[in-house]
């Protein structure tokens, strides 16, 4: 009886402490030159999505805006631990050094955002989240909505114009991105991956023939990787990821990426475009990135600028260090666009 009463007594004491601990706010970012406003955007599915809006402390009227369209993985766009990777280094330095506001949103199921868990969410739900956050900018009176730049990083750079939905923006920045079909992207990635693994030319040739059929069934015909392998068991040794998806996202996500017509998306863009890629990027190839600039310049000659940084990786690093001049490259280009539009 004593033990039971003692347990009850301890539970009574510890429960409020446990509850208080559970309700502690998550760690947050800290900046010298900006404040962070935490808000919410609501998408058509009824999800509340966490937004992060940075506002310069030295504010004089409305300021230009950088709107982020993020990467493929299910990581948050918030960096409370500082520059833990190259993507975070770029974002945090743009926030501190630009004098602009930046708007970010965590995709459904990530961080404090509600919705289907990210590893099960499709692309359409993610896109709607970005669109909802873009729409929410109107409630902040210090954001100059006539001076908005859309920064797409990695996967987000490919479909960035779909977020603004042909609303007027001052420019698009596609960093380490893609402008072809996802099928083409994946075949080239597989060829490069096999070479990096030390496969012979003959082995690579045989494998790419398999992957050409595999990705047709998976991306275009709508099968899951597991279904494809069950139909073609001889291909089992070629597949290295989940039976239900790839890179932590479900098969439907990539099937929806494949369904996009990025040629149509980018040829409608009449705003200036900066495309940046590193020559050591093993995720998005030269052809992936250059396609964006080629599409835009075919319709609007001179509107797109393609910059390839020697030695820079997909994570914006050169010799394992963040490539700091990338910040100036982006900001100088943005200021050029603002000056040209006056």
N, C-alpha and C positions, 0 to 999 in steps of 0.2 A: 504494500500500500504506500509506504514511504517513497519507494522508487517511482511509483506511478505519479504521486503528488509532486515529487521533485521534477519529473519530466514535464508535468503540466505547468509548473511554476516557471521552469526555464523557457518553455514554449511561449508562455505569456510575455516574458521579457524580450525574447529574441524575435518574435514575430514582427513587432513594430520596427525593430532594427532592420530585419530582412526586407520589409516592405519599403522602408526608406532607402535602403541600399539599391533595391530594384528600380526605384524611381529616380535615381541619380541621373542627371542629364549626361548624354554622351560627351566624350572629349571633343573640343572644338578647335578650329584654326585660330591663330593669332597673327595679326598683321600690324606693322608700324604705321602704314599710311592709309589704311582703309578700315571701315567697319563692315561687319557681315550681318545682313538682315536675313533671318530665317523665316521662310514663308511656305505656303502650300499652293499647289496648282491642282485642279481637278480635271481628270480626263473624262471621256464619254462613257467609260466603263464604271464610273463612280469611285475611282481610286483617288486618294489624297497622296500627292507626290511632293516630297520635300524639295524646296528650292533654296538656293544660296545666292543672294544678291549682294555683291560688294559695292560699297559706296565710298569714294575718296573722302578722307577727313577734311581736306582743304577743298571744300565744295563751293564753286561760284557758278550758279546757274545749272543748266542741264549739261550732262556729260555724255560723250559717246559710249557705246555699249559693245562689249564682246559677248555674244551668245554661244555657249559651248554645245556642240553635238558630239557626244562621247564615243568611246571605243566599244568593242564587241563584248569584252568580259563583264562579269557581274560585280566588278569592284565599284565602290562608291567614288563619286567625283570630288568628295570632300577629303582633305589631307590634314587631319589634326596632328599627325606626327611629323609634318613637314615634308621635305623633299625626299621621299622614300623611293622614287623612281623618276625616270626622265619625263614622263607625262606630268607628274606632279611638279617637277621643277619648272617646266614650261608654264603651267597654269599659275603657280604661285608667284613667279617672277613677272608674268604679264599683269597680274593683279596689283602687285606692289609698285611696278615701275611705269605702268602705262598712263596713269591719271584717268583711266577710263573705268566705268563700271563693268562688272562681269556677272552674267547670269548663268547659273548651272542648275541642273535638276538631276536627282537620282532616279534612275529608271524604276518602273514598278518592281516591287519585291526586293529592292536594294536599300540598305540603311533604314531610315525611318519611313520610306515610301511604302505605301500599301500596294496590294495587288498580287497577282499570281507570282509565286517565287520565280526569280529571274531565270533559274536553270530550267524552268518549264514554260516560260513566257515566249510568245511568238514575236516576230518583228513588228507586226502591225500594232500591237499593244505598246511596244517601245516607242514607235514613231508617234503615236497619239500622245504619249507622255511628253515628248519634246514639243509637239505642237501646242499642247496645253500650257506648258511653261512659257513658250514664245508669246502666246496670247496674254499671259498674266503680266507681262511687262508694263501694260498700260496702267496698272495701279500704282506705279512708282513715279512720282512727279519729277524726280531728278534724272530719269533716263531720257535721253534725247532719241526718240524713236525714228528720227530722220537721219540718225548717224549710227546705224547698227551694222556691226560686222559679225558674220557667222563663221565661227571657227569649228571645223570638223576634224577630229583627230582619229586616225586609223579608219575603222569601218565607218564612223560617222561622217567622215569627209566625203564619202561616195554619194550619200543620199541627202546631204545637208540642204539643198534647195527645196526638198519636200517639206522641211520643217517650216520654212518661211512662207511656203505656198504662194510664190510669185509676188509676195508683198515687197515693196521697195526696200532694199538693203544697200549699204554702201560698198559691200564687197564680201566675197567668200574666201576663206583660207582653208585649203585642204592639205593637211599635214600627214604624210604617210598613208595615203588613201588609194582608192580604186575607182575606175571609171568604165570598166568593161562588165561583161556578165560574170556572175559568181562562178559559173562553170569554167570559163577561161582562166579566171584567177586560180581556181583550185588545181587545174591540170598543170599550170606552170609551177605552182607551189609544190606539188607532189614531185615533179621532175627535179626541182632544186633540192628538196628534202632528201630524195634518194641519192643524189650526188653527194650531198653533205654526209650521208651515212656511209659513203665509200663504195656504193654499188658500182658494178662495171657498166660500161655503155650498153652492153647486151641486156643486162638485167634491168636497167632503167627503161630501155625500149619496150621490153616485155611488160613491165609493170605499168607503164603509161597507157599501153593498149588496154589493159584491164581497167585502169582507173577511168579511161574515157567511157567505157561501158557502165562502170559502177556509178559514176557521177551522173550519167544520163538517167539511169533508173532512179537514183536517189534524189537529185535536184530537180529534174525535169519531169520524170514520170511519177514522182510523189511517193516513192517507197521509203521506208526507214532503212538505215544501213543494215540492221539485223534482218529485215525482210529480204534485202538484196542478197545477203550471204546465204540465207536459207534456200533461195532460188538458185544460187550459184556457189555451192559449197567449196569448189576448187579455189575460190577467191578468198577463203577465210584467212589465209596467212598474210594477205595484203592489207587487211583492215586493222587499224591500230587504236581505234577509239570506241566509243559507246555504241551499242546496238540501237539506241534510241536517238542519237544525235552526235554532236561533235563539238569539241572545245568548250564543253560545259553549257551548250545551248541545245534545244531540241531540234529535231530534223525539220520541223515546220518553219523554224526561224530561217534556215538557209534556203528552203524552198521558196519562201517569200522574198528573200534577197534575189534569188535567181529570177523570179518573176518580174523584178524591176526592169524598166527600160532606161538605163542611165544615159543612153544617147539622147533620148527624148527629154529627160530631165535637164541635162546640162545645155542642150542646144536652145532651151528657152531662157537661159540665164543671160541677161544683158548687163549685169553688174560686173565690175572688175573682179578677177579671180587670181589668187596667188596659190600655186601648187608647189609644195615643198616635199622633197624626198631625199633620203640619204642613200649613197651608193652602196652602203653595207646593209641596207634593209633587206632582210631575208623573208619578210612577210608580204609586203606589197612591192611588186617588181617595178622596174622602170616603165614597162608597158602599162601596168595598172595605173600608175600615177599620171604618166604623160597623156593618157587617153583623155583625162579631164580637160587639160589645156588644149589638146588638139580639137576636141568637140566644140569648145567655146570659140576658139579662134577661127574655126571653119565658118561659123555663122557671123561672128563679130570679130574680125581681124584685129589683133593687138590687145584684146580685152583681158586675155589670160597670160600670166607669166609663170614659167616653169623653172624652178630653181632646184638643182641637184647638188647636195652638199657632199663633198668627198669624204668618205670614211664614216659618215653618220649612219647609225643603226635605226631600226624601227622605233626604238625607245629614245631617240634623239641624243645619243651618246657618241662621242668620238674618243677612242682609246679609253673606254670605260668611264668617261666623265661627261656630264651633261654639256652639250654644245651651246655655251652661253650666247654666242653671236646670233643664234636663232631668234632670241627675243628681240634684238634690235632689227633683224631682218623683217620680222612681222610688223613691228611698230612703225618702222620707217615706211614700209609699204602702205600701211593704214593711213599714216599722216599724209602721204602723197595723194591718196584718194580723197581725203577730206579737203586738202588744199585745191585739188583740181576741180572739185564740185562747187567751190565758192563762187 
